[in-house]
């Protein structure tokens, strides 16, 4: 079993930056494809960025060039650096770890609010 704990959310002005962190427990972190999702009020949860167990990354078009995902297997952690934040980035952000067909773990979420 894996537990995921997010931190780093908060209130930031447009154009500002935040760094989200996700700490994992358990022994299978290296096998997990890790991702950050977000869900805004009234909208479906969407994938923001992913870092696979093999080291590749991908991003939603809306955040390309502004967000960077990184993972440190030795620390069992994944981070999301968010720059040039926009009001439309406001959402609850969730950390996810999965192995297709086997595991699907979620954190409790952290609120990010971009507002002046």
C-alpha positions in Angstrom: 0.0 0.0 0.0 1.1 3.5 -0.8 0.1 6.8 0.9 0.6 10.1 -0.9 0.7 13.4 1.0 0.6 16.7 -0.9 1.9 20.0 0.4 2.6 23.5 -0.9 -0.7 24.8 -2.0 -1.9 28.3 -1.2 -3.0 31.7 -2.4 -0.8 33.4 -5.0 -1.3 36.4 -7.3 -1.4 36.1 -11.0 2.1 35.7 -12.5 3.3 34.2 -9.2 4.8 30.8 -8.5 4.1 27.8 -6.3 5.8 24.5 -5.8 3.7 21.5 -4.9 5.3 18.5 -3.3 4.0 14.9 -2.9 5.7 12.5 -0.5 5.0 8.8 -0.8 5.2 5.9 1.6 5.8 2.3 0.8 8.4 0.4 -1.2 7.0 0.5 -4.8 7.5 4.2 -5.6 10.0 3.4 -8.4 7.4 1.3 -10.2 4.7 4.0 -10.1 3.8 6.4 -12.9 3.3 9.6 -11.1 1.0 12.4 -12.0 -0.5 15.7 -10.9 -4.2 16.2 -11.5 -6.4 19.1 -10.7 -10.1 19.7 -10.3 -11.7 23.1 -10.5 -15.3 23.7 -9.1 -17.9 22.3 -11.5 -15.2 20.7 -13.7 -13.9 17.2 -14.2 -10.5 16.2 -12.8 -7.8 16.6 -15.4 -4.3 15.5 -15.8 -1.8 18.4 -15.5 1.6 16.7 -15.7 3.0 13.2 -15.5 6.4 11.6 -14.9 6.5 7.9 -15.7 8.6 5.3 -14.0 10.7 5.2 -17.1 11.6 8.9 -16.8 9.5 10.5 -19.5 7.2 13.5 -18.8 4.2 15.0 -20.4 2.0 18.0 -19.8 -1.4 19.3 -20.5 -1.3 21.9 -23.3 -2.6 24.6 -20.9 0.4 24.4 -18.7 3.3 23.6 -21.1 6.1 26.0 -20.6 4.9 27.1 -17.2 4.8 23.9 -15.1 7.6 21.4 -14.5 7.2 18.0 -12.9 10.1 16.2 -11.3 10.5 13.1 -9.4 13.2 11.8 -7.0 13.0 8.1 -6.6 15.5 8.0 -3.8 13.3 10.4 -1.8 10.0 8.8 -3.0 8.8 12.3 -3.9 7.4 14.1 -6.9 7.1 17.9 -7.2 5.3 20.3 -9.5 6.9 23.7 -10.0 4.2 26.1 -11.2 5.3 29.5 -12.7 3.4 32.3 -14.3 0.2 31.2 -12.6 -3.1 32.3 -14.0 -6.6 32.5 -12.4 -7.7 29.5 -14.5 -5.1 27.4 -12.6 -7.2 27.7 -9.5 -8.2 24.2 -8.4 -7.6 21.4 -6.0 -4.4 19.6 -7.1 -4.0 15.9 -6.5 -1.0 13.6 -6.6 -1.5 10.3 -8.2 0.6 7.2 -8.4 -0.4 4.2 -10.6 0.6 1.0 -12.3 -1.9 0.3 -15.0 -4.2 -2.5 -14.0 -2.6 -2.9 -10.6 -2.4 0.2 -8.5 -4.1 3.6 -8.4 -3.2 5.8 -5.4 -4.4 9.3 -4.7 -3.4 12.0 -2.2 -5.9 14.1 -0.3 -5.5 17.2 -2.5 -4.1 20.6 -1.9 -5.9 23.9 -2.8 -4.2 26.3 -5.2 -5.9 29.7 -5.6 -4.6 32.3 -8.1 -6.2 35.6 -7.4 -5.3 39.3 -7.0 
